[in-house]
Amino acid sequence: MRTNHLSAKGGLTSFCAHGSRLIIAAVFLFSGFVKAVDPLGTVYKIEDYLKAFATMSGDWVMSLLPLATTAAACLILVECVLGVLLLFDVRTGWTSWLALLFYLVMTPLTLWIALTNPVSDCGCFGDAVVLTNWQTFWKNIVLLALVITLLCTKNRLHTHWSRRAELSFLAGTVIAVLALMGWTQTHLPLIDFRPYKIGNNIPELMEGGKPDVYDYVFIYEKDGVQQEFTADRTPSKEEGWTYIDRKDILVEKGVEAPIHDFELTRLEDGEDITDDILSSAEPVTLIVMYDIRKSDKALTRKILDLVRANTGKVYILTGSGSEDIEEWLSQPSVTRSDILPQVEQAVCTADPVMLKTIVRANPGVMVVQNGIITDKYNLQNR
């Protein structure tokens, strides 16, 4: 009887060990993979965090922006490596301690982010699964508990990989992840989780949004006493009340349309050409440079060739200011071009965040016909 009791207890412990290991491995692998297929998205998210932190901690944080690419690559590698090693039960002892260290850092960090809300989307699962900051924190609490469970029960795991096999798992994962990230640098994300993927209808995705619903409370003062009033019963000035302030109370959170910020303005005359582009029966080529200063100047000739080949149906979209645009237009390769007037007329301004979402390249190209995205590519690869 005692033997059966010990056997049942050992079976439960073994189940907890393997269950915790597999769940943690799956989360690490999924999180690492969706970032690895779109590493620029992770870079942009880290940059967003740093910019938000700069408003709270000072401009010195902005000096860390050049490290965003390295930080993104390291984060992706750590998640993928830990995921693979835990999945195949390779060195689970020290891998579990590394996972514990990871969540001991990330859990307090995500708590602080949930409390201060510097950005609305944590970015922990890229654009594949969007979580709020509080959802991310509670997810990390659950995973931290699973890691502790794994550490307490890891003695029930009995796998025996050779040193060569362990090194193969490690090296293979690192090489595969680096190769995948490198490929996306000259192409586009292997899987596009954003609303601007090929085949999507932009006008349709701009519909369906619902605004936030608020109740308004108005604060008035009379004879040194403040009182709150609803919108339908605000007092008049003749009664001796003086308006002080207003409270906006969120009653119902709205729903944002998948595409809510697609708006293009021609620089030359300030005209909004969004509808013209989306209603065009002919293909419209959009050359996207979210930051014209960071665009690859060596690709200027390719941009000029596109403008020349698509007279009247090509636009250069940028989120940069007029000074940066003028500097780009004053390049010798542009000023000496026989199509300089066409280039100047093609420049449009747009929200840089939207441009980053459209295409993960600087410059990148998106082709639209009848409002439908028919093609996207990294100009570096054409």
N, C-alpha and C positions, 0 to 999 in steps of 0.2 A: 504493500500500500504506500509506504514511504517512497519506494522507488518510482511508482507511478506519479506521485506528487512532484518529485524532483524533475521527472521527465517532462511533465506538463509545464512546470515553471521554466525549465530550460528551453522548451519549445516556444513559449511566449517571449522569452528574452531574445531568442534567435530571430523571431518574427519582427520584433521591434528594431533589432539591429539592421536587418536587411531592408525592412520597410523604410526606416529613416534614411538609410544610405541611398536607396533608389529615388526617393522623393527629392532629397537634396541634390542628387546628381542630375535629375531631370530638370530642376529649376535652374541650376547652374548652366546646363547645356542649352536650354531654351533661351535663357537670358543672353548667354554668350553668342549663340548662333544668330539671333535676330539683330544683334549689334554688329556681328562680323560681316553680315551680308550688306550692311549699310553703315560702315564705320564713320563716314562723314556726319551722319545723323547724331552719333554719340559725341563727336567733336563739337558740333553746334550746340548740343545740350550742355556740355561742360562749359562752353563759352557763355551760354545764357546764365548758368549758375554763377560764374565768376563776375559777370557784369552786374548781376543782382547783388552779390556779396559786396561789390565795390561801393554800391550806394549806401550800404550799412557799415562797412568797415574802413572805407577810405580808398582812394585811387590807387594805392600801392598794390591792391589785388589785381588791377589790370595788367601789371607787369608779368603776371602768371599766364596770360593768354597764349603766348607762344608755346607753352607746355601742354596745351589742350590736346593736341594730336598725340603726343607721347602718352599722356594720361589715358586717353581713350584706348590706344593700342594695348597698354598694360592691363587695363580693366578687362578688355575682351579676352586677352590671353589668360589671365588668372581664372576667369569664369569658365572658359572652355577647358583648360587643363584640369582644374578641380573637378569639373563635371565628368570628364572622361575617366580620370583616375578613380573617382568614387563609383562610377558605373561599372567598371571592370574590377572593382575591389583591389586596386593596386596601392600598396602602402597605405591602407585605410587609416592606420594609426596616426601617422603624422599628417596625412591629408585632412583628417578630421580636425586636428589642432589648427591647421591653416584655415579651414572653413570657420572654426570658432573665432579665430582672430579677425577674419573677414567680417563676420556679423557683429562682433564686438565693436568694430569701427563703424559699420554701416547703420546699425540700429540706433545708436544715439544721434548720429548725423541725420537720419531720416526723421527722428523725433523733432529735432531742432527745425528741420525744413518744414515739417507739418505744422509746427507752431508759428513759424515766421512767414511761411508761404512765399518764398522768393520767386518761384515759378509754379505754374499750376499743374504741370505734368512732370512727374518724377523722371521719366525716361528710362526706367530700369528694364523695361522690355521693349525698348525702341518705340517704333510706331506700330508694332504688331498688336500689343495689348496696352491700352492707355489706362494707367491707374492714377488716382488722386494721391496726394502726398500722405494723407492718413491711411489710405489703403496700403500704400507701400510700407509704412511703419508697421502696421499690424501683420502684414505678410512677413516682414523681417522678424517680428516677435515669434511667430509660429516656426519659422525656419531656425531661429536661434534655439528654440526648445527642442527641435528635432536634432540639431547638431549636438546638443548636450546629451540627449538620449543616445545618440550614436556613440559618443565618447564613453558613456557608462556601460554600453553593451558591446563594444567593439571586440571584446575577447571571444564572442560567439562567432566571429567571422574567421573562417579558416581557409584562405586561399593561398596558393604557393606559386607565385610567378618567379621565373628566373630573373636575375639582374638584367640580362639582355632584353627580355620581354618588357620589363618595367621601363627601361631606357627607350625602347621602341615606342611604347605608348606615349611617353613624354615627348620624344623628338617628333614623332608622327603628328601629334596634335599641334605642336608649335609650328611645324612647317606648313601643315594644312591651313591653319588659321592665318598665318602670315601671307600665304599664297592667295587666300581668298580676299583678304583686305587689300593686297597689292593689286589684284585683278580689278577690284571695284574702283581703284584710283584712276585707272585709265578707261574704264567702262562706266557702267551704272550699277546700282545695287542688284544683286542676283535675284532678289525678290522685292517687289515694290509694294510696301504696305500703305503708301500714302494715297490720297484721293486723286492724284494726278498721274495714275498709271495708264499705259496704253490701252485704248478701248473705252475709257471712261468719257461720259458726256458731261462737260463742265456746266452748262446751264442747268441740267437736271440736278446736279449735285449742289448747285447754289440755292436750290429750293428746299423747303421743309424745315427751315429754322423756326425757332419760337423764342421770343424775347423773354427776359426775366420779368416776373410779376412782383410789384412792390406795393406795400401799404405805406402811406406817408402820414407822419405825425408831426404837427406843427406846434412849436413852443412859443407861447406869448407871455408877456409879463404885465402885471397891473398892480400898482401900489407896492412894488418890491416883491411880489409873489409871482412865481412862474407856474404855468399850467399848460398841460398838453391838450391839444384838440385834434380831432380827426378832420379829414379834408372836407367833409360835408357839414361841419359845424364850426368853422373858424369864426372868431369874433370880429367885429368891425372896429375900426380905429375910433369911431365916435363913442364907443363904449369904454374907452380909456385903455384898451389893450395895445401893447406894442410888440410887433413881431421880433423874435429873438433868434430862432434857429428851426431847422427841420431835421427829422430823423427818417431815414429810408429803411424800411423793414422788408427784407426779402421774404415773400410769401411762397413763391414757387420758382425754382431754378429753371431757366429756359434751356432750350436745346439748340446748339449751334449747328448750322448746316455744315456738311462735310467740307464744302468750299464756301468760305464766307468773306474772303478778302481779295478776290481776283478783280483787280481794278488797274487799268493801264492808262497813263496820261502821256500824250505826246509832248515832248519837251519843247519843241519849236513854237507851238501855239497854245499849249495848256489844254488841248481838247481831250476829252475822255473818249478813247477809241475802243473800249471794252466790247460794246455791242457790235461794232463793225467787225471785229475779229471773230467773235463767236458766231456771227450770222453769215460769215463768208462761205460761199459755196466752193470757192477755190482754196487750195491748201495755203495756210499762212505759216511761215517759218518764224519762230520766236527764238532769238539768240539771247540766252540768259546769262548775265554777269551780275550776280547779286552785289558784289563789291568790285567795282571796275579797277581799283588799285591793286587788288590781289589777283586779278585775272592774268593768265599767261600771255604776256605780250608777244611771245613767239607765235601765237595762234591768230594774231591780228590779220595776217594775210588770208587765212581760211575764212575769217569773218567777212572780209572784203569780197572774197569770191562768192560767198553765199548771198551777199547783198546784190552783187552784179548779176547773179543767176536768177534771182527772184525779184525782179524789179516790181515795186509796188506791193509786194506781198511778203515782205520781210521786215521785222522790227527787232531792235536791240533793246532789251529790257535790263534796267539796272536800278539798284536801290541807292546808288551813290549820289552825292551832291553835285551841283552844277560846276563847281570848280574842278572836281575830279573828272567829270565828263569832258570839260574843256581841255584838260590836260591830256586825256586819252585821245581826243580828236586832233590834238596838235602834234601827235606822233608823225614823224616823217613818212612812215608807210601809209598813213591816212591822208595827210595833207597833199601828198604827191599823187594820190589816187585820182583816176579819171571819174570816180563816182562819189567824190566828196559831198556834193549836195544831197545825193540819195542817202548817204550815211547819216548826215545831220538830220534829215527828215525822218529817218528810221528810229532815232533814239527816243525811248519812252522811259518814264520813271514809274516805279512800283514799290510796294512794300518789300524790303529785303528779306524779311522772314518768309513771306509768301514765295519769293523767288528761290530761297533755299529749299523750300518744300517741293517746288515744281520739278527741279532737276538737281541731282547731287553732283554738279560739276560747275566749274567757273573758268571758262564758259561752257555751257551746255546748250542743247537745242531741243525744242519741243515743236512738233508740227501739229496744227489744229485745222480741221476741216468740218464745217457745219457744227462747230462746237465740240467735236469729238477729237480726242487725242489720238492721232494716227501713228506717230513715231516720236521717239526720244533717243538721244544719244549724247555721249561725251565728245565734244569737238576734238579733243586730244586724240581720239581713236579713229578719226575720219580723215 
